[in-house]
Amino acid sequence: MAEKSFRKEDFIKGDAEDYKLQFRKDEIGIGSDLTVERIDDSGEHEVVMANIHRNDDYVEIFWSEPFNGRLLFDSKVTFGE
């Protein structure tokens, strides 16, 4: 599995009462095995059940507040396969 770290500052305020992250599909692929992990107060990673939406060029992850964490994904599945 590959990973892409993100920070609270990477989140964008959404239309509703939520925040989102955007990743280009050519960065992370289009595979269905996406796992979102948040770094908790003790520095451990915990899996969160975030809403994930895919559109033409992006994968968007929605959550109620920004957090530091990482996205785990299958590095073998690439855009266009």
N, C-alpha and C positions, 0 to 999 in steps of 0.2 A: 504494500500500500504506500502511496505517496501522500505527502501532507503539505498544506499551505497554511501558515500561521497568519493570524489577523489580530488587530488591536481594537480597543473600544473606538478609537478615533477613525477607524475605517468604515464604521456604520454610517448610513445616511438616514435621516428622519423620513419615514414613510408617509403616505397619505392618511393613514389611520393612526391609532395610538401605538405604533410599532416602529421598529428600525430595521433596515435591511443592509445586507452586504451583496455586492455583485461580483461575480467571477465570470470572465469570458470562457466560453466553452472550449476555445482552443488552448486555454491554460490548464483546465482540469479534465477535459474530456466530457463525454455525454453519458457515461456509465450510470447505472442506477445505484451503485454502491457508494453513496455519499454519507459520511458520518460527521456530524457536527459535535465538537467537544468544547466545553467551557473550562477555563482554568479557575478552580475554586480558591478560597482564601488560603488554603494550606499549600497551594501550588500544584495540586493534583488535577488531572484531566477527568472530567465527568461528561458522559454522553448526554446531550439534550435532544429533545424531540422538536426541533425547529421546523417551521413550515418552509418547504423548498419548492420553488417554482422554476420551471424551465421555459424559456422563450427562444426566439430565433438565434440570438447570439450570446445570451447570458444565462447563468444559473443564479437565482436570487434566493437568499436565505433571510427569513424574517424572524424577529424575536422582540419581546416586549421592552428590552433595554439593551444598550450596547454592552459587550463583554469581551475580554481577551480570550482567545481560544485558537482552535485549528480546525481545518477541514481535512478529513481523510478521504481518499478516493483511490480507485483502481487506476494506476498509471498506464495500464495496458490498453484501455479503451480510449481512442482518440477521436476527435471531431472528424466526421465524414466516413467512419467505418460502419 
